[in-house]
Amino acid sequence: MKTKNLWLLAALGFIVFIAVQLFPSTDSESLQLQQADEVISKTKVAASAAEFAGSVLNLNLSEPMKDKALITYETRSDLFGYLTKADLLAPYLKTYEKQFPYDVFRVRYNDPTEALSAVTVDVHMTTGQVVGFEEIASSSNANKQMMLDLGSETTDSMKAWEGDLTLAEKEQLALPFLNAFGFKAGDLELASGEGDIGLQYLIKGFALGDSQAQIKLSYEYGAVSSMESYFTVPQAHTDYVVGQTKIANWLTYAGYALLTFVLAILAIVYSAMTRAHTSFKRGIFLAAVYFVLSTLGTINMMPVFQKDGLESGVLIFGFFFQGLVTLFLAASVYFSLVGGDGLWRKNGINLWPRSREEGYGRYVLTSMADGYAWALILLGAQSVVFFILERTIHTWSTTDATQSPYNMVYPLLLPLLAWVAGIGEEAVYRLFGIPMLKKMFRSTFIASLLSTLIWAFGHTLYPIYPVISRPIELTFIGLLFSFVFLRYGFAAVVFSHVVFDSILMSLSLMFMGGALNISAGIFYIALPAIVAYVIYLFNPPSKERKTPPQQQQKEEPFFTTPLADPRPEGHL
């Protein structure tokens, strides 16, 4: 494709992306932007939580304890998902969100007293108002929670932990907390009976669709131990999500994890079989970058693991195990780089030129430019696919606290994960996956489709429903990545993938607000160009060596089996 036409398509893709994904397309999205008050700083969150803990919970928190408080982002993804699916988000945002937020900052104080192992306080992300709390029993009482989780405790035992409180006594104990949160007795309808565990109120007149506002209190040893107010989620919606999650697990573990493991084993085999046509030094650097950035990404998500109060020993074991998994994945990437390069070169096709080969520096610069253009085209294509899916199979999405930059030690590092995806996924599913599967099915297109499906199934656990939505979307995107790889080479598809993800991740960072986040987002979007230029500086034309004619890169056609003519000048 001529450069002029390519950039015309890129401009069109960017316009579509802006129009469909960045500009509000529904009343709910428009209202979200209109009501999107600035998220308060974590300093203000900590101050609000500490004031509540002292004045309402009567906790005497020391300054070191306040300073060490863990602040994380929590979300009621089930509620947000229901509101989105049922087209109720706009009225909810307008009427109820300020008092019943689905997104909060949770402040956790560890060991505030001898009797408590932790206290959590939920704070509204924009108003700073406290909307819930929980006091967690000390380790001496931890067996209670464990047995409750296992379902091994009887109602009598649970009532004993409550302190054998009567219904009237529970209501009396609840009054100070109801008053503290601004709830009036006349607005509440008791939904618990004598002998029930805890205490539950329905809030009169606060209903939306099949969702009802309620207050829930828990008791331990004769005192209130937690209180939360929220909108319920219809059981039908919960059952739907559970069913979809089961399907997603099957697709992820059987369609993605198992087949990716098979590809990893085959990559080792073909690395050995094609060693005469490749070099075992080639993939070391990229695999090392993959491992380092993946490990950094895991460490950066430390708050996600800490928020549940895991013991340090459990955390260390978890990170050690994750390190082994990351090491295996990095090894898979390495052998995919070596084996994939060997398979292509064995057939006389050079889709991944080596440093100092003729035209290498210029090839990297050209690949970078092509990568940016195709990233914009892909963003437009993704927007169109989602637009169609929303209006055909009614695709909808919800929130996910584990993926939020608010739950990272350093949110500024989030876009670095774009390089993990770009290097790892293109090495495994394009550079190696396509030629290996082509040996079995004798068709470049079928090989591209199958490797794309394996890759797509790995994205089904994202909170997008129905879960088949992402495989459908990524089948189109993956085939376009395959075309870029076969037409422009490995460097171009890596750049296109990295730029594609960098733009999306950088936008998430920039939407957090602040000059630093916005500047960092711009930097990460420009980073692939910087990397390409640095590579070019280390590989100027003066350092190039002539490439023998039989090793010059050829273009692999996408829909046919025979090899095409050598690639035109400028695509080395």
KAMOVEN-V385375 format. One record per pair of residues at least 24 apart in sequence whose ideal C-beta (glycine too) atoms are under 6 Angstrom apart, sorted by sequence separation. I is the first residue (numbers start at 0). J is the second residue. D is the distance in Angstrom with one decimal. If there is no record, write none. Layout:
# KAMOVEN-V385375
I	J	D
I	J	D
This chain:
# KAMOVEN-V385375
209	233	4.1
297	321	5.4
173	198	5.8
44	70	5.6
75	101	4.3
428	454	4.4
451	477	3.1
166	193	4.6
451	478	5.7
74	102	5.0
41	70	4.9
169	198	4.7
498	527	5.3
73	103	5.3
497	527	5.3
294	325	5.7
73	105	4.6
293	325	4.8
494	527	5.4
70	104	5.7
71	105	5.2
447	481	3.8
70	106	5.4
68	106	5.2
69	107	4.4
157	196	5.3
290	329	3.8
68	108	5.4
289	329	5.2
173	216	5.3
286	329	5.0
289	332	5.0
64	108	5.8
286	332	4.9
176	223	5.8
286	333	3.6
176	226	5.1
172	223	5.4
282	333	4.4
58	111	5.2
282	336	3.1
282	337	5.0
429	484	4.5
161	218	4.3
34	92	5.7
48	106	3.7
162	220	5.3
279	337	5.8
30	89	4.9
160	219	5.7
162	221	3.3
430	489	5.4
44	104	4.6
277	337	5.6
27	88	3.9
27	89	4.4
30	92	5.1
26	89	4.7
277	340	4.5
399	462	4.8
429	492	6.0
270	334	4.9
277	341	3.7
276	341	4.7
397	462	4.6
396	462	5.8
267	334	4.9
270	337	4.3
396	463	4.5
425	492	5.2
263	331	3.8
266	334	3.9
270	338	4.1
273	341	2.7
276	344	4.2
425	493	5.0
51	120	5.6
266	335	4.5
269	338	3.8
273	342	5.7
276	345	4.6
395	464	5.8
485	555	4.7
425	496	5.6
48	120	4.0
266	338	4.4
273	345	5.2
421	493	4.9
485	557	5.3
269	342	5.9
48	122	5.6
394	468	4.3
47	122	5.2
421	496	3.8
482	557	5.4
421	497	3.6
44	122	5.0
51	129	4.3
418	497	5.6
47	127	4.7
388	468	5.4
417	497	5.0
420	500	5.3
417	500	3.6
43	127	5.6
417	501	4.2
38	124	5.2
414	501	5.2
417	504	5.6
39	127	5.2
384	472	4.8
36	125	4.0
134	224	4.7
336	426	5.0
414	504	4.2
332	423	4.9
335	426	4.4
339	430	3.5
343	434	5.8
384	475	5.5
413	504	5.3
414	505	5.1
133	225	3.9
335	427	4.6
339	431	3.4
342	434	3.9
338	431	5.3
332	426	4.9
381	476	6.0
413	508	5.7
131	227	4.0
335	431	3.9
303	401	5.4
377	479	5.9
303	406	5.1
404	507	5.9
302	406	5.0
404	508	5.9
301	408	5.5
299	407	4.8
411	519	4.9
299	408	5.2
414	523	3.8
299	409	5.9
373	483	5.1
299	412	5.2
443	557	5.9
444	558	4.9
91	207	5.8
369	487	5.1
87	207	5.5
296	416	5.1
87	208	5.0
370	491	5.2
374	495	4.9
369	491	4.6
373	495	4.1
377	499	5.2
85	208	5.2
292	415	5.3
55	179	5.0
366	490	3.8
370	494	2.6
374	498	3.7
366	491	4.0
370	495	4.1
374	499	4.2
292	418	5.7
293	419	5.2
292	419	5.0
363	490	5.9
367	494	5.0
371	498	5.4
366	494	5.7
370	498	5.5
99	229	5.8
289	419	5.9
99	230	5.7
289	422	5.1
289	423	5.2
285	422	5.3
350	488	4.9
351	489	4.1
350	489	5.2
81	232	5.0
78	230	5.6
78	232	5.6
77	232	4.7
81	236	4.7
367	527	6.0
367	528	5.9
367	531	3.5
266	431	5.3
364	531	5.6
363	531	5.2
265	435	5.8
363	534	4.8
364	535	5.2
363	535	5.8
360	535	4.2
360	538	3.7
359	538	5.0
360	539	5.8
354	538	5.8
357	543	5.1
355	542	5.6
355	543	5.9
357	545	5.4
355	544	5.5
357	546	4.4
356	546	5.1
117	308	5.5
258	453	4.8
255	456	4.0
254	456	3.6
255	457	3.8
349	552	3.7
348	553	4.8
250	456	4.6
348	555	5.6
251	459	5.4
250	459	4.5
251	460	5.4
362	571	4.6
247	459	4.1
247	460	5.0
358	571	3.8
247	466	4.3
246	466	5.4
243	464	5.5
243	466	4.9
71	302	5.0
71	306	4.5
69	305	5.6
84	395	4.7
83	395	4.8
80	397	3.4
79	397	4.9
79	398	5.0
76	397	4.5
76	398	4.6
74	398	4.2
74	400	4.9
73	400	5.7
72	400	5.5
72	403	5.0
72	405	3.7
72	406	5.1
71	406	5.4
13	375	4.5
16	378	4.1
20	382	5.1
9	372	4.0
12	375	4.5
16	379	5.1
19	382	3.9
12	376	4.1
15	379	3.8
6	372	5.5
9	375	4.0
12	378	5.7
16	382	5.0
5	372	4.9
9	376	5.5
12	379	2.7
15	382	5.2
19	386	5.5
8	376	5.2
